[in-house]
């Protein structure tokens, strides 16, 4: 089969398809014929050697959607999707290939109305959002939520999950007016445009001076302190990445006086089967129409994997970037 093969860490521009043996499903596993697989920022960082646990040679890739061709009879021929957590692409071969073998629990049925490309674009985004909003953030119905990067994959997924779980208010933060509609489609009832507004002031205006109960920060860096300042007393803030700026500061006096909680989230913590269980729990939200696939900004064949990785690394793609395999 053809696959992207990572034989040494370095420039993603060196990546290309290679002929490798087709895997076989072992006991408790399925073999999926991959139809589409997203390229995540973590895939690019993995190619550069940023994840010490990665062993070489390795087929990268975490997200997938395709058709089960080997495995339990009840799954044969089923369209499935998923994401590999800290397994696929790191410690076992991943999804940037024509076939991938993985634990049966990692293969989640594609919900009605979601295309295979849409499913491939959704895996890691919804895993991160669900872990942040529901597991660590412990969102309760009636609470107010602030989501950064609300026009992006993780932020948009978090907005949709919050609305589905009956948050009283979902505030989405975007970088400019061009992202407003995407944030609103995802589920944000109020959109804060950081090119025109200050986040704390806009949040306090939208919440009658109280602040929000939960922040999911999918951007980090310069938005960290404004988001922390937007929390209501006893609020929680979950941080899962930072773009550019790694060091931040905040008012420690306000932090403990307001009894705030700050939590970090690493999406490589769960394995592929655990990730599948998280995505499976979201199926009712997709089927009820609250949750939607992120926008797709580009589709590339395996032969153009280097271009797909470069586009993700540039940060210029207004949506998800997919590797699409011919059926």
N, C-alpha and C positions, 0 to 999 in steps of 0.2 A: 504494500500500500504506500501511498504518498503521505508524507508528514513533514512538518517543520522539525528539524533536529538541532538541538542545542548541544554542541560538542565541546564548546569552551565559552567562557563568559567574555563579553566584549560588546562590540557595536551591533545593535539590532540590524543595521544595514547589511550585515553579513548573512543574515538568516535567509534560508531558501528551502524548497522542498527536497526531500531525499527519499529514496526507496528503502523501506524498512519492513521487516516481517509483520504480517497482520497478527494482532494479538488474539488470544483465545480466552473465552470466559471460563474461569475456574468455578469450583463449587461456591455458590452464594453470590455469583457475579452475573452480569449481563454484558454482552458485546453490542455496542451501539454504532450503527452506521451514521456518522456525523454529517448532518446537512448544513449546519451553520454553527460557528463558534465565535464569541466575542473576543476582541483583543482588549484586555484591561491594562491600566497603568501598571499594575503589579506584574503583568506578563513582561512588560518592557523592562521594569526594574529587575526582574528575575533573569532576563537575558544579560543584563549588565553585571550580575553577580551580587545583587543586594540582599539575597536571602541565603544565609549560611547553610540552611538545612538542605538546599537543593543538591541533588547528586547528579553527576554527568556520566554518560550522555543521557539526555532527557528530552522528551517531546513536551514542549510547554503548552499552556492553555488550561484555563479553569472552567469556563462556561461552555455549555454545549446544548444543542437540540438535534434530535435525529430519530432514528427508528431502531428498535431492538431487533437484532438478527440472531442472537444466541442468548439462551437463558431460560428461565421458567416459562412453561407453556403459556401461562396467563399473560405474559408480557410480550411474547413474540408478535412482531408486527405493530406494536403500539408506538405511537409518537410520544417521546419523552424529552425532558429537559432537566437541567440541573447545574450545579456548580461544585467544584471540588474542594472548597475550603483550603486547608493547608496540605492537601494530599496531591490532587491532580496537578501535574506540571512541576511539582516540587520533589516529592519522594516517590511518585509513580508517574508513568507516562500520562500526558494530558490530552487535551481535546483539539489541538491544532493539527489534526490528522483526519484521514478518511474514516478511521475506526478507533474507538476507545473502549477498553475493558474497565469496568468499575463495579463497585458493590451494588447489588440489586436495589438496596435502599436509597441509592443516590439517583436512581432513575425515576423521575416524577412524571406522572401523566400530564400531557399538555392540556390545559383547560380549554373548554369549548370557546371558540372565538379568538384564540391566540394563535397566530401563525408560528411556524417553526423559526423563522427569522426573529419574530418578536420574542419568542421564548428564549432564543439564544442570547438576545440582548438583555434579558431580564435577570439572569441567575445571580451574579455577584451583587448587582445593585439591590435586589430584593432581599438577599441574605443579609447584607450590611444594614439595610434599613430596618428589617424585622428585628435583628439582634439589638440594634440601637434603640428603637422605639419601644419594643415590647419586652425584650429580655432584660437589658440593662436599664433602660429608661422607665420601665414598669408603668407605661401610660394607663391611666384610668379614664373612663368615660367622663366627659365634662371638663377635662383639663385643657389648658391652652398650650399650644406647641409652636415653637419657632424652628424652622428648618433652613439652613444655608444651602446654597447651590441648588435651589428649588427647581431650576430648569434643567438640571442634570439628571443622570441616571439614579444615583443614590438619593439625592434630595427630592426628586420627583416621586420616587417610590415611598420615601418616608412621609411625604405629604399625603399620598393616597392611603397609606396604611393608617395614618392618624385620623383621616376623615372616616374611613371604614370603621375604626374602633371608637367613633363618636366623640372625638375631641370637640370641645366647645368652640375652638377657634384654631385655625392653622394659618400661621404667618410664614410666608416664603420670602427668602432673601435672594435677590438677583443682582447681577453686576450692572445691568443697564436696561433700558426700556425694551430692547429687542427680545429679552427673555421673559417678559411679563406674561404673555399668553401661554407659554409652555408651563410656567409655574401655576397659572390658574387652571389649566387643563389637568394638571397633576392633582389638584385638590386644595391649593392655597386660597383661602378666602380673603386674605389681605396680602398684598405684595409690597415689599420694601425694596426700592431701587437705590442701591448704595451710591450711584453716581449723582443722586439728587437729595438723598435723605440720610440722616444718621440713624443707625439701627436702634439704639436705646430710646431715643425720642419717639420714633415711629411706633415702637412696640408699646411704650407707655400710653401713647395716644389711643392705640387700638384696644388696650386692656383697661382703660380708665385708671391708669396710674399703678396698676397692680403688678404687671409683668407676667411672664409666662411660667408655666410649671415645668416645662421640659424643653431643652434645646438639643437638636441633633446637628452638630457642626460637621458638615461634609467638605469644608473648605480649609478651616484653620487659619494660621498665620494672622494677618491683620484683623480678621473678624472675631478672633478668640475673645478679646477683652470686651468689645461691644456686646457680644452675645452673653457673656457671663454677667454683664451689667444689666441685661434685660430680664434676668430671672426674678421671679417672685420669691418671697421668703420660703425656705425649704425646697427650692427648686433644684432640678437635676440637669446637668449638662453632659452629653456624651460626645466625645471627640474621636473621630476615626481616621483622620488624615491631616496633613498640613501641606499646603502648596507654597513652596518658596521659603517663607519665614518659619524657622524651627523654634526659636526662643520667643517667649511671650512674658508679659508681666500683668499683674492685676493687684487690686487693693485687698490685701489679706484681712484688714479690719472689716471691710464690708462682707467678705467671704464668710468669716465665722460668725459675725453678728447676724447675718441672714440665714445661717445654718444651711449653706449650699452644699451640693455634692457634685464632684467632678469625676467622671468615669472615662477611661480609655477603652477603646474597642479594637481588637485585632481580628480581622475576618479569616485569618489563616489558623485560628485556634480550633475550630471544629473540623472533623474529617468529612469526607464526601457523603457518607451515609447520614451523619448528623446534619449536614447542610441540606440534604434531601428532605429530612424530617421538617426542617424549618420552612422550606419552600412548600411542602405538602400542606402545612397548616395555613398557607395563604390562598389555597385554591378557592375556598368559598368567596374570598374577596374579589378574585378575578371573575368568578362566575356570576357574582352579584353586580359587576360593572363598576366597582370602586377602584380596582387596580388595573393598570394598563401598561403595555410595553413601552420602554423608553424609545425616543426617536432614534432612527438609524441614519447616521451621517455618511456612511460609506460601506461598500461591499467590495471585497477583493478575493480573487481566487488564491489558492495556496501558492501559486507561482509568484504572487505579488505580496507575500507575507512581509517582506522588508518594508515595502511602502506602507502597508497597514500599520506596522509597528511604529514607523516614523511619524505617521499622522497622529497616532495616539500620543506619542512622546511630545509632539509639538504643542499639544493642548488646544489646537485650533479647531478641532472637530466639534461641531454643534450637535452632538448626539453620539451614539455608540458606533463603533467600527467593527465590522464583521468579516471573518473569513468564511466564504461560501463555497461548499463542495458540490460538485456536479453529482446528481443522484445516479 
